[in-house]
């Protein structure tokens, strides 16, 4: 009887152990998959991997060049990087390694990012990248700057596939502050200027224009809606700050604008007096917005976090913080933390609810790119 009980106990224990091991093995990849990771480039040719839950750098990916600008693929599995020497590098974020590297320059010419070009953008398939470049061509005894061109880069073959000249009335390319996105079907380019201009990507010809430069409220004047980087963005819907200046007394107005390109409807809600802004980011559920507002210059500059209630179109919280000479900011994947960084090695974490600093991290090398966060899981 005792032996029978012992055998039974052993079998139960073994089954429980096997079940426990199986559960552990099943949970391990799940735990790894749900880790909130962010990425930022540094001056020493690296892409740092930052764990948002641990609030520390947990790894790095070696690059061949100094990263300058980044573009996340639509499925958020790869990061395309433009280096300071105008090379393109593609990084697999899951495998944590660089996949490809190719040069855009040759022995005679070197492309350069055009001012106000809108940055980099990758099409939904992840194969093509679009940008605005100006070519610097070496002649016998001087360098010649060619007019800007809109280019289509094949990330698979590592070549500039097509180059399109700008229209005669756009000899300098897109204006300063322009941002752009590719449509979900990969066929159109949305250029966010004073109006929203839609181009056919096959021909780079304007095919449509949505006049948004005059919001429908008294005393309005032209404004600009910026397509901010939002990993949780709904296809064809954009929410951001807008500013409008009264043409009579030149009073600035600040507000929230939302554009739904599926229905072609836009809303503009004025909030209050205009102050300069350092960007606008949305929480993953799009119920909150975060911006950094400032006034003044130099040592007298006052800098504040503003938290926005998107549904009710109002500012619900403000908190001042110590300004920096140069400043960028980001938002964690869960929307609960705000990150401050810039031209330096410091990386500061703020609580999204209290707006108070919770941790200051030294990255050892100056940061050279924006912080890339992924969609909330």
NUDO-782312 format. One record per residue (C-alpha): residue in one letter; residue number from 1; x, y, z. Coordinates in nm, 2 decimals. Layout:
N
<kolmi 'a',NUM,<X,Y,Z>>,
...
END
This chain:
377
<kolmi 'x',1,<0.00,0.00,0.00>>,
<kolmi 'x',2,<0.28,0.23,0.09>>,
<kolmi 'x',3,<0.46,0.15,-0.23>>,
<kolmi 'x',4,<0.15,0.22,-0.43>>,
<kolmi 'x',5,<0.10,0.55,-0.26>>,
<kolmi 'x',6,<0.47,0.64,-0.33>>,
<kolmi 'x',7,<0.44,0.55,-0.69>>,
<kolmi 'x',8,<0.12,0.75,-0.72>>,
<kolmi 'x',9,<0.29,1.05,-0.55>>,
<kolmi 'x',10,<0.59,1.02,-0.78>>,
<kolmi 'x',11,<0.37,1.01,-1.09>>,
<kolmi 'x',12,<0.17,1.31,-0.97>>,
<kolmi 'x',13,<0.50,1.50,-0.89>>,
<kolmi 'x',14,<0.65,1.41,-1.23>>,
<kolmi 'x',15,<0.34,1.51,-1.41>>,
<kolmi 'x',16,<0.32,1.84,-1.22>>,
<kolmi 'x',17,<0.69,1.91,-1.29>>,
<kolmi 'x',18,<0.65,1.84,-1.66>>,
<kolmi 'x',19,<0.34,2.06,-1.67>>,
<kolmi 'x',20,<0.53,2.33,-1.48>>,
<kolmi 'x',21,<0.82,2.31,-1.72>>,
<kolmi 'x',22,<0.59,2.31,-2.02>>,
<kolmi 'x',23,<0.41,2.62,-1.88>>,
<kolmi 'x',24,<0.75,2.79,-1.82>>,
<kolmi 'x',25,<0.86,2.71,-2.17>>,
<kolmi 'x',26,<0.53,2.84,-2.31>>,
<kolmi 'x',27,<0.55,3.16,-2.10>>,
<kolmi 'x',28,<0.91,3.24,-2.17>>,
<kolmi 'x',29,<0.86,3.35,-2.54>>,
<kolmi 'x',30,<0.54,3.52,-2.44>>,
<kolmi 'x',31,<0.72,3.72,-2.17>>,
<kolmi 'x',32,<0.99,3.81,-2.42>>,
<kolmi 'x',33,<0.74,3.90,-2.68>>,
<kolmi 'x',34,<0.56,4.14,-2.45>>,
<kolmi 'x',35,<0.87,4.33,-2.34>>,
<kolmi 'x',36,<0.84,4.70,-2.43>>,
<kolmi 'x',37,<1.16,4.79,-2.62>>,
<kolmi 'x',38,<1.26,5.12,-2.77>>,
<kolmi 'x',39,<1.56,5.21,-2.99>>,
<kolmi 'x',40,<1.78,5.52,-3.03>>,
<kolmi 'x',41,<2.10,5.58,-3.24>>,
<kolmi 'x',42,<2.42,5.71,-3.10>>,
<kolmi 'x',43,<2.74,5.88,-3.22>>,
<kolmi 'x',44,<2.95,5.56,-3.18>>,
<kolmi 'x',45,<2.76,5.39,-3.47>>,
<kolmi 'x',46,<2.52,5.19,-3.25>>,
<kolmi 'x',47,<2.15,5.14,-3.21>>,
<kolmi 'x',48,<2.08,5.11,-2.84>>,
<kolmi 'x',49,<1.80,4.88,-2.72>>,
<kolmi 'x',50,<1.61,5.03,-2.43>>,
<kolmi 'x',51,<1.38,4.83,-2.21>>,
<kolmi 'x',52,<1.09,5.05,-2.10>>,
<kolmi 'x',53,<0.99,4.83,-1.81>>,
<kolmi 'x',54,<1.33,4.80,-1.66>>,
<kolmi 'x',55,<1.42,5.16,-1.75>>,
<kolmi 'x',56,<1.76,5.07,-1.87>>,
<kolmi 'x',57,<1.97,4.99,-2.18>>,
<kolmi 'x',58,<1.97,4.61,-2.23>>,
<kolmi 'x',59,<2.16,4.57,-2.56>>,
<kolmi 'x',60,<2.30,4.73,-2.87>>,
<kolmi 'x',61,<2.32,4.67,-3.24>>,
<kolmi 'x',62,<2.64,4.76,-3.42>>,
<kolmi 'x',63,<2.60,4.97,-3.73>>,
<kolmi 'x',64,<2.85,5.06,-4.00>>,
<kolmi 'x',65,<2.77,5.43,-4.00>>,
<kolmi 'x',66,<2.66,5.70,-3.77>>,
<kolmi 'x',67,<2.28,5.69,-3.77>>,
<kolmi 'x',68,<2.11,6.01,-3.87>>,
<kolmi 'x',69,<1.74,5.95,-3.96>>,
<kolmi 'x',70,<1.52,5.65,-3.91>>,
<kolmi 'x',71,<1.20,5.51,-4.06>>,
<kolmi 'x',72,<1.00,5.22,-3.91>>,
<kolmi 'x',73,<0.84,4.97,-4.14>>,
<kolmi 'x',74,<0.46,4.93,-4.13>>,
<kolmi 'x',75,<0.48,4.59,-3.95>>,
<kolmi 'x',76,<0.73,4.74,-3.71>>,
<kolmi 'x',77,<0.97,4.45,-3.75>>,
<kolmi 'x',78,<1.25,4.65,-3.92>>,
<kolmi 'x',79,<1.41,4.99,-3.89>>,
<kolmi 'x',80,<1.56,5.17,-4.19>>,
<kolmi 'x',81,<1.84,5.41,-4.11>>,
<kolmi 'x',82,<2.00,5.68,-4.31>>,
<kolmi 'x',83,<2.36,5.75,-4.19>>,
<kolmi 'x',84,<2.56,6.07,-4.19>>,
<kolmi 'x',85,<2.76,5.95,-4.49>>,
<kolmi 'x',86,<2.43,5.89,-4.68>>,
<kolmi 'x',87,<2.43,5.51,-4.66>>,
<kolmi 'x',88,<2.11,5.31,-4.59>>,
<kolmi 'x',89,<2.11,5.04,-4.33>>,
<kolmi 'x',90,<1.82,4.81,-4.25>>,
<kolmi 'x',91,<1.80,4.65,-3.90>>,
<kolmi 'x',92,<1.60,4.35,-3.80>>,
<kolmi 'x',93,<1.46,4.45,-3.46>>,
<kolmi 'x',94,<1.36,4.09,-3.37>>,
<kolmi 'x',95,<1.69,3.93,-3.46>>,
<kolmi 'x',96,<1.87,4.24,-3.32>>,
<kolmi 'x',97,<2.11,4.26,-3.61>>,
<kolmi 'x',98,<2.18,4.47,-3.92>>,
<kolmi 'x',99,<2.06,4.31,-4.24>>,
<kolmi 'x',100,<2.18,4.53,-4.52>>,
<kolmi 'x',101,<2.40,4.83,-4.59>>,
<kolmi 'x',102,<2.44,5.02,-4.92>>,
<kolmi 'x',103,<2.58,5.35,-5.02>>,
<kolmi 'x',104,<2.38,5.62,-5.20>>,
<kolmi 'x',105,<2.69,5.82,-5.30>>,
<kolmi 'x',106,<2.93,5.73,-5.58>>,
<kolmi 'x',107,<3.27,5.86,-5.67>>,
<kolmi 'x',108,<3.13,6.17,-5.84>>,
<kolmi 'x',109,<2.81,6.27,-5.66>>,
<kolmi 'x',110,<2.67,6.26,-5.31>>,
<kolmi 'x',111,<2.30,6.30,-5.23>>,
<kolmi 'x',112,<2.20,6.52,-4.93>>,
<kolmi 'x',113,<1.88,6.55,-4.74>>,
<kolmi 'x',114,<1.69,6.85,-4.86>>,
<kolmi 'x',115,<1.58,7.10,-4.60>>,
<kolmi 'x',116,<1.21,7.07,-4.53>>,
<kolmi 'x',117,<1.20,6.75,-4.73>>,
<kolmi 'x',118,<0.97,6.57,-4.48>>,
<kolmi 'x',119,<1.22,6.31,-4.36>>,
<kolmi 'x',120,<1.21,5.95,-4.46>>,
<kolmi 'x',121,<0.90,5.73,-4.51>>,
<kolmi 'x',122,<0.87,5.36,-4.60>>,
<kolmi 'x',123,<0.58,5.22,-4.80>>,
<kolmi 'x',124,<0.35,4.96,-4.64>>,
<kolmi 'x',125,<0.53,4.66,-4.80>>,
<kolmi 'x',126,<0.86,4.77,-4.64>>,
<kolmi 'x',127,<1.04,4.75,-4.97>>,
<kolmi 'x',128,<1.05,5.11,-5.09>>,
<kolmi 'x',129,<1.16,5.42,-4.91>>,
<kolmi 'x',130,<1.09,5.78,-5.02>>,
<kolmi 'x',131,<1.29,6.10,-4.95>>,
<kolmi 'x',132,<1.38,6.43,-5.09>>,
<kolmi 'x',133,<1.75,6.47,-5.19>>,
<kolmi 'x',134,<1.98,6.73,-5.34>>,
<kolmi 'x',135,<2.27,6.59,-5.53>>,
<kolmi 'x',136,<2.62,6.74,-5.48>>,
<kolmi 'x',137,<2.82,6.67,-5.80>>,
<kolmi 'x',138,<3.19,6.70,-5.82>>,
<kolmi 'x',139,<3.31,6.89,-6.13>>,
<kolmi 'x',140,<3.67,6.95,-6.24>>,
<kolmi 'x',141,<3.74,7.23,-5.99>>,
<kolmi 'x',142,<3.41,7.28,-5.80>>,
<kolmi 'x',143,<3.10,7.12,-5.66>>,
<kolmi 'x',144,<2.76,7.18,-5.81>>,
<kolmi 'x',145,<2.44,7.15,-5.62>>,
<kolmi 'x',146,<2.16,7.01,-5.83>>,
<kolmi 'x',147,<1.79,7.10,-5.77>>,
<kolmi 'x',148,<1.61,6.88,-5.52>>,
<kolmi 'x',149,<1.45,6.56,-5.64>>,
<kolmi 'x',150,<1.19,6.33,-5.48>>,
<kolmi 'x',151,<1.35,5.98,-5.49>>,
<kolmi 'x',152,<1.22,5.62,-5.46>>,
<kolmi 'x',153,<1.48,5.38,-5.31>>,
<kolmi 'x',154,<1.45,5.01,-5.35>>,
<kolmi 'x',155,<1.56,4.86,-5.02>>,
<kolmi 'x',156,<1.59,4.51,-5.17>>,
<kolmi 'x',157,<1.83,4.60,-5.45>>,
<kolmi 'x',158,<2.00,4.88,-5.27>>,
<kolmi 'x',159,<1.95,5.14,-5.54>>,
<kolmi 'x',160,<1.77,5.46,-5.62>>,
<kolmi 'x',161,<1.50,5.33,-5.84>>,
<kolmi 'x',162,<1.34,5.65,-5.96>>,
<kolmi 'x',163,<1.41,6.03,-5.93>>,
<kolmi 'x',164,<1.14,6.29,-5.99>>,
<kolmi 'x',165,<1.20,6.66,-6.04>>,
<kolmi 'x',166,<0.97,6.91,-5.86>>,
<kolmi 'x',167,<0.73,7.13,-6.05>>,
<kolmi 'x',168,<0.85,7.46,-6.18>>,
<kolmi 'x',169,<0.68,7.65,-5.90>>,
<kolmi 'x',170,<0.85,7.43,-5.64>>,
<kolmi 'x',171,<1.22,7.48,-5.74>>,
<kolmi 'x',172,<1.33,7.43,-5.38>>,
<kolmi 'x',173,<1.12,7.12,-5.32>>,
<kolmi 'x',174,<0.87,7.10,-5.04>>,
<kolmi 'x',175,<0.86,7.39,-4.79>>,
<kolmi 'x',176,<1.00,7.40,-4.44>>,
<kolmi 'x',177,<0.81,7.21,-4.18>>,
<kolmi 'x',178,<0.64,6.98,-4.44>>,
<kolmi 'x',179,<0.58,6.62,-4.33>>,
<kolmi 'x',180,<0.45,6.33,-4.55>>,
<kolmi 'x',181,<0.31,5.98,-4.53>>,
<kolmi 'x',182,<0.24,5.70,-4.78>>,
<kolmi 'x',183,<-0.12,5.58,-4.81>>,
<kolmi 'x',184,<-0.21,5.23,-4.68>>,
<kolmi 'x',185,<-0.23,5.10,-5.04>>,
<kolmi 'x',186,<0.12,5.23,-5.12>>,
<kolmi 'x',187,<0.00,5.43,-5.42>>,
<kolmi 'x',188,<-0.03,5.78,-5.29>>,
<kolmi 'x',189,<0.19,6.03,-5.10>>,
<kolmi 'x',190,<0.02,6.27,-4.85>>,
<kolmi 'x',191,<0.21,6.59,-4.82>>,
<kolmi 'x',192,<0.11,6.79,-4.51>>,
<kolmi 'x',193,<0.16,7.16,-4.59>>,
<kolmi 'x',194,<-0.08,7.45,-4.55>>,
<kolmi 'x',195,<-0.31,7.22,-4.76>>,
<kolmi 'x',196,<-0.29,6.85,-4.78>>,
<kolmi 'x',197,<-0.15,6.77,-5.12>>,
<kolmi 'x',198,<-0.19,6.41,-5.26>>,
<kolmi 'x',199,<0.06,6.28,-5.52>>,
<kolmi 'x',200,<0.05,5.97,-5.74>>,
<kolmi 'x',201,<0.37,5.79,-5.64>>,
<kolmi 'x',202,<0.40,5.63,-5.98>>,
<kolmi 'x',203,<0.44,5.96,-6.16>>,
<kolmi 'x',204,<0.49,6.21,-5.87>>,
<kolmi 'x',205,<0.21,6.43,-6.01>>,
<kolmi 'x',206,<-0.04,6.61,-5.79>>,
<kolmi 'x',207,<-0.38,6.43,-5.82>>,
<kolmi 'x',208,<-0.58,6.59,-5.54>>,
<kolmi 'x',209,<-0.57,6.86,-5.28>>,
<kolmi 'x',210,<-0.77,6.90,-4.96>>,
<kolmi 'x',211,<-0.79,7.27,-4.86>>,
<kolmi 'x',212,<-0.74,7.28,-4.49>>,
<kolmi 'x',213,<-0.56,7.61,-4.45>>,
<kolmi 'x',214,<-0.86,7.80,-4.31>>,
<kolmi 'x',215,<-1.03,7.63,-4.01>>,
<kolmi 'x',216,<-1.40,7.70,-3.99>>,
<kolmi 'x',217,<-1.41,7.94,-3.70>>,
<kolmi 'x',218,<-1.41,8.33,-3.68>>,
<kolmi 'x',219,<-1.08,8.51,-3.74>>,
<kolmi 'x',220,<-0.91,8.20,-3.87>>,
<kolmi 'x',221,<-0.60,8.22,-4.09>>,
<kolmi 'x',222,<-0.38,7.96,-4.26>>,
<kolmi 'x',223,<-0.24,7.69,-4.03>>,
<kolmi 'x',224,<-0.04,7.37,-4.06>>,
<kolmi 'x',225,<-0.12,7.02,-3.95>>,
<kolmi 'x',226,<0.18,6.80,-3.88>>,
<kolmi 'x',227,<0.18,6.43,-3.93>>,
<kolmi 'x',228,<0.36,6.32,-3.62>>,
<kolmi 'x',229,<0.52,5.98,-3.58>>,
<kolmi 'x',230,<0.26,5.76,-3.40>>,
<kolmi 'x',231,<0.32,5.38,-3.38>>,
<kolmi 'x',232,<-0.05,5.34,-3.28>>,
<kolmi 'x',233,<-0.19,5.56,-3.56>>,
<kolmi 'x',234,<-0.51,5.45,-3.73>>,
<kolmi 'x',235,<-0.47,5.43,-4.11>>,
<kolmi 'x',236,<-0.55,5.76,-4.27>>,
<kolmi 'x',237,<-0.63,5.95,-3.95>>,
<kolmi 'x',238,<-0.41,6.22,-3.80>>,
<kolmi 'x',239,<-0.44,6.43,-3.49>>,
<kolmi 'x',240,<-0.21,6.71,-3.40>>,
<kolmi 'x',241,<-0.18,7.07,-3.28>>,
<kolmi 'x',242,<-0.25,7.35,-3.51>>,
<kolmi 'x',243,<-0.17,7.72,-3.49>>,
<kolmi 'x',244,<-0.35,8.01,-3.66>>,
<kolmi 'x',245,<-0.26,8.38,-3.66>>,
<kolmi 'x',246,<-0.53,8.65,-3.69>>,
<kolmi 'x',247,<-0.45,8.87,-3.99>>,
<kolmi 'x',248,<-0.57,9.19,-3.82>>,
<kolmi 'x',249,<-0.42,9.20,-3.47>>,
<kolmi 'x',250,<-0.18,8.90,-3.53>>,
<kolmi 'x',251,<-0.31,8.71,-3.23>>,
<kolmi 'x',252,<-0.20,8.35,-3.23>>,
<kolmi 'x',253,<-0.45,8.07,-3.16>>,
<kolmi 'x',254,<-0.35,7.72,-3.06>>,
<kolmi 'x',255,<-0.58,7.42,-3.09>>,
<kolmi 'x',256,<-0.63,7.05,-3.19>>,
<kolmi 'x',257,<-0.69,6.94,-3.54>>,
<kolmi 'x',258,<-0.80,6.59,-3.66>>,
<kolmi 'x',259,<-0.81,6.48,-4.02>>,
<kolmi 'x',260,<-0.97,6.16,-4.14>>,
<kolmi 'x',261,<-0.86,6.09,-4.49>>,
<kolmi 'x',262,<-1.11,5.80,-4.53>>,
<kolmi 'x',263,<-1.41,6.03,-4.50>>,
<kolmi 'x',264,<-1.22,6.35,-4.60>>,
<kolmi 'x',265,<-1.35,6.52,-4.28>>,
<kolmi 'x',266,<-1.15,6.74,-4.06>>,
<kolmi 'x',267,<-1.22,6.91,-3.72>>,
<kolmi 'x',268,<-1.05,7.22,-3.57>>,
<kolmi 'x',269,<-1.11,7.31,-3.21>>,
<kolmi 'x',270,<-0.93,7.62,-3.08>>,
<kolmi 'x',271,<-0.79,7.59,-2.73>>,
<kolmi 'x',272,<-0.63,7.92,-2.64>>,
<kolmi 'x',273,<-0.34,8.15,-2.70>>,
<kolmi 'x',274,<-0.06,8.02,-2.92>>,
<kolmi 'x',275,<0.28,7.92,-2.76>>,
<kolmi 'x',276,<0.57,7.77,-2.95>>,
<kolmi 'x',277,<0.56,7.39,-2.93>>,
<kolmi 'x',278,<0.83,7.12,-2.94>>,
<kolmi 'x',279,<0.60,6.85,-3.08>>,
<kolmi 'x',280,<0.29,6.66,-3.00>>,
<kolmi 'x',281,<0.24,6.29,-2.92>>,
<kolmi 'x',282,<-0.06,6.07,-2.86>>,
<kolmi 'x',283,<-0.12,5.80,-2.60>>,
<kolmi 'x',284,<-0.17,5.45,-2.74>>,
<kolmi 'x',285,<-0.55,5.47,-2.69>>,
<kolmi 'x',286,<-0.56,5.83,-2.83>>,
<kolmi 'x',287,<-0.74,5.97,-2.53>>,
<kolmi 'x',288,<-0.45,6.18,-2.42>>,
<kolmi 'x',289,<-0.20,6.41,-2.60>>,
<kolmi 'x',290,<0.13,6.53,-2.47>>,
<kolmi 'x',291,<0.32,6.84,-2.59>>,
<kolmi 'x',292,<0.61,7.06,-2.47>>,
<kolmi 'x',293,<0.53,7.43,-2.48>>,
<kolmi 'x',294,<0.79,7.71,-2.42>>,
<kolmi 'x',295,<0.82,8.08,-2.42>>,
<kolmi 'x',296,<1.12,8.30,-2.39>>,
<kolmi 'x',297,<1.48,8.25,-2.50>>,
<kolmi 'x',298,<1.81,8.14,-2.35>>,
<kolmi 'x',299,<1.83,8.12,-1.97>>,
<kolmi 'x',300,<1.49,8.29,-1.94>>,
<kolmi 'x',301,<1.31,8.02,-2.14>>,
<kolmi 'x',302,<1.01,7.86,-1.96>>,
<kolmi 'x',303,<0.94,7.51,-2.06>>,
<kolmi 'x',304,<0.62,7.31,-1.96>>,
<kolmi 'x',305,<0.46,6.97,-2.02>>,
<kolmi 'x',306,<0.10,7.00,-2.14>>,
<kolmi 'x',307,<-0.14,6.71,-2.12>>,
<kolmi 'x',308,<-0.44,6.72,-2.35>>,
<kolmi 'x',309,<-0.79,6.56,-2.32>>,
<kolmi 'x',310,<-0.85,6.47,-2.68>>,
<kolmi 'x',311,<-1.22,6.39,-2.65>>,
<kolmi 'x',312,<-1.30,6.72,-2.48>>,
<kolmi 'x',313,<-1.04,6.93,-2.66>>,
<kolmi 'x',314,<-0.88,7.09,-2.36>>,
<kolmi 'x',315,<-0.56,7.11,-2.16>>,
<kolmi 'x',316,<-0.60,6.92,-1.83>>,
<kolmi 'x',317,<-0.26,6.95,-1.68>>,
<kolmi 'x',318,<0.06,7.16,-1.70>>,
<kolmi 'x',319,<0.39,7.12,-1.53>>,
<kolmi 'x',320,<0.72,7.31,-1.57>>,
<kolmi 'x',321,<1.05,7.14,-1.60>>,
<kolmi 'x',322,<1.41,7.25,-1.64>>,
<kolmi 'x',323,<1.48,7.33,-2.00>>,
<kolmi 'x',324,<1.78,7.21,-2.21>>,
<kolmi 'x',325,<1.97,7.38,-2.49>>,
<kolmi 'x',326,<1.84,7.12,-2.74>>,
<kolmi 'x',327,<1.55,6.90,-2.67>>,
<kolmi 'x',328,<1.35,6.61,-2.81>>,
<kolmi 'x',329,<1.08,6.41,-2.64>>,
<kolmi 'x',330,<0.91,6.07,-2.67>>,
<kolmi 'x',331,<0.64,5.87,-2.52>>,
<kolmi 'x',332,<0.66,5.51,-2.39>>,
<kolmi 'x',333,<0.46,5.23,-2.56>>,
<kolmi 'x',334,<0.21,5.22,-2.28>>,
<kolmi 'x',335,<0.18,5.60,-2.27>>,
<kolmi 'x',336,<0.27,5.62,-1.90>>,
<kolmi 'x',337,<0.62,5.77,-1.94>>,
<kolmi 'x',338,<0.77,6.07,-2.11>>,
<kolmi 'x',339,<1.13,6.07,-2.23>>,
<kolmi 'x',340,<1.36,6.37,-2.27>>,
<kolmi 'x',341,<1.68,6.36,-2.47>>,
<kolmi 'x',342,<1.87,6.56,-2.72>>,
<kolmi 'x',343,<2.22,6.66,-2.83>>,
<kolmi 'x',344,<2.39,6.49,-2.54>>,
<kolmi 'x',345,<2.42,6.15,-2.36>>,
<kolmi 'x',346,<2.15,6.21,-2.09>>,
<kolmi 'x',347,<1.81,6.04,-2.12>>,
<kolmi 'x',348,<1.55,6.14,-1.86>>,
<kolmi 'x',349,<1.24,5.95,-1.77>>,
<kolmi 'x',350,<0.93,6.13,-1.65>>,
<kolmi 'x',351,<0.61,5.99,-1.50>>,
<kolmi 'x',352,<0.32,6.05,-1.74>>,
<kolmi 'x',353,<0.07,6.11,-1.46>>,
<kolmi 'x',354,<0.27,6.33,-1.22>>,
<kolmi 'x',355,<0.49,6.48,-1.49>>,
<kolmi 'x',356,<0.78,6.45,-1.24>>,
<kolmi 'x',357,<1.13,6.31,-1.32>>,
<kolmi 'x',358,<1.18,5.95,-1.20>>,
<kolmi 'x',359,<1.51,5.86,-1.35>>,
<kolmi 'x',360,<1.82,6.01,-1.53>>,
<kolmi 'x',361,<2.02,5.77,-1.74>>,
<kolmi 'x',362,<2.36,5.83,-1.90>>,
<kolmi 'x',363,<2.39,5.67,-2.25>>,
<kolmi 'x',364,<2.77,5.74,-2.26>>,
<kolmi 'x',365,<2.75,5.87,-2.62>>,
<kolmi 'x',366,<2.55,6.15,-2.77>>,
<kolmi 'x',367,<2.23,6.05,-2.93>>,
<kolmi 'x',368,<2.19,6.12,-3.31>>,
<kolmi 'x',369,<1.84,6.00,-3.39>>,
<kolmi 'x',370,<1.49,6.02,-3.26>>,
<kolmi 'x',371,<1.37,5.76,-3.01>>,
<kolmi 'x',372,<1.18,5.48,-3.19>>,
<kolmi 'x',373,<0.90,5.32,-2.98>>,
<kolmi 'x',374,<0.67,5.04,-3.10>>,
<kolmi 'x',375,<0.30,5.00,-3.09>>,
<kolmi 'x',376,<0.14,4.91,-2.76>>,
<kolmi 'x',377,<0.10,4.53,-2.71>>,
END
